[in-house]
Amino acid sequence: MHLISIIFPILAFLFEAYPRFLNRKFGVDVWTHLLYLQEYHKQGGVPKKIENGFLVPGIYDYPPAFIYILAKFPFRLVERYEFLFSPFFDAIHLLIIYFLVFQITVDIRIALVTQALYTLTPIIVIENSSATPRSLGYTLFTLVFMLMFAFLRLGNIWFLIAAIIFGSLIFLSHRFTTQGFLFFSLFFSVYDLNPYYLLVFLISFAIAVIFSRGLYLRVLRGHIGNLKFWYYNIRYRFYHQVRGNAKGHKNKDFVFTVYNQFLKLPPFVLSITNPWTIPLFYYVTFYYPADSLYQHLIWWSLFAYALALLTIWVPQLRFLGEGQRYLELAAFPVSFLAATLLITLLQTEYAVQAAVVYILFAFGAIVTITVIQRKAIIKETLRTLTPEMQQMFDYLKSLKKKPRLLCLPHQITTNTIYHSGCPVFVNADYANISKISEVYPYIRKPLKEIMRKNKLNMILLNQDYATIDELEIRKDARIIKIISPFVLIEFK
């Protein structure tokens, strides 16, 4: 009977992966991970210093679990199918969700509906479009908190040991999930008036440091460096890199256009991001449970929503991450509670109304997901290795002397390193991200000054992002090559 639990993991895997079969060369972080993976194989383990192609070299400070996993597969296989890793981890998460819900409710209906609602959560589907450890981190997050709740409820020491082990893996897997691990541990320690959650966090931290032989301290330094950078620059997060605060200008970057909308009406946008939060609020209002586990799941969901709102609405807190991503940390409890409400209502006189509402929400979720997948992945060009971009990279590779490049927009930096072999003005680690603050998130000084200071001699520009005239460099530069929309500009 439990074999039925594989249906939604398979559907979710296909739903998340299919856009990348249609646009195989989409991605930003993927090229960075592949560059790291190349260094892993060259250096025979987790890279130490990374400088090949990065004009701002540094020490590897990304959580190492993901690169360990990728390194177990042939490099060419990873390069070709990198986009399948995140959906695979998410499929594992869905299987875990099924068995967690069944253990709680002994009701296959609720377990399956929970899987279905999770599968139709837009923020989850959209974020798993390329090779990142996000879904791995969220899977571990679900396991850790459910195991901590189980230990308090049942007293079995093995639940506590498992929670600590999986907690240490969070530190080594994903920075944002680690951040959420801290926030939620603090929250539940206050909620229960019990330091237990925070102690699990601290013990997991210590084990992560010991197990990684101190490598996690490097990761932590990079994490803090990244947070510090965005603390000072978050007001510029959605600036156009060339135009600055580009209000009134047409922006072809669909992703940035969508993100900008998040700042205008957060509750509405968060409801689109995860529509199952709406039934959650109804459940809390009219069916608040007496069972302490359900109460903890409710407050897990509500705290995630509160964090999402705070980190969108309060400018000073936006450096803590894109607010909607906190809803990813609570996708499991939100789906479970919304599923519980549906099964409950289907046994009342409101059965028809409940079914209609959920079907409408599901339809809206499918529309949201497919529209964003189409515009932000399948038809996206600014973050895609297009044929024209590949031609430009081939031209760069043919040059006898590799130019020192500034790439505009910033999203094509590691893509350029990976495919052209040219050194690019970009940071290799997160601890040194402030060293490119003259050009990212927006250009703060005249390009002539930036180019000379950093000994750069060419600019690779995507003219769909900005025009040559907008760079204000006509007197100091000449065009070397045009493969529209890309242009290679040399400084005199």
Buried (B, 14 or more C-beta within 10 A) or exposed (E): EEEEBBBBBEBBBEBBBBBBEEBEBBBBBBBBBBBBBBBBEEEEEBBEEBEBBBBBBBBBBBBBBBBBBBBEBEBEEBBEBBBBBBBBBBBBBBBBBBEBBBEBBEBBEBBBBBBBBBBBBBBBBBBBBBBBBBBBBBBBBBBBBBBBBBBBEEEEEEBBEBBBBBBBBBBBBBBBBBBBBBBBBBBBBEBBEEBBBBEBBBBBBBBBBEBBEEBBEBBBBBBEBBBBBBEEBBBBBBBBBBBBEBEEEEBEBBBBBBBBEBBEEBEEBBBBBBBBBBBBEBBBEEEEBEEEBBBBBBBBBBBBBEBBBBBBEEEEBBBBBBBBBBBBBBBBBBBBBBBBBBBBBBEEEEEEEBEEBBEEBBEBBBEBBBEBBBBBBBBBBBBBBBEBBBEBBEBBEEBEEBBBBBBBBBBBBBBBBBBBBBBBBBBBBBBBBBBBBBBBBBBEEEBBEBBEEBEBBBBBBBBBBBEBEBBEBEEBBEEBBBBEBBBBBBBE
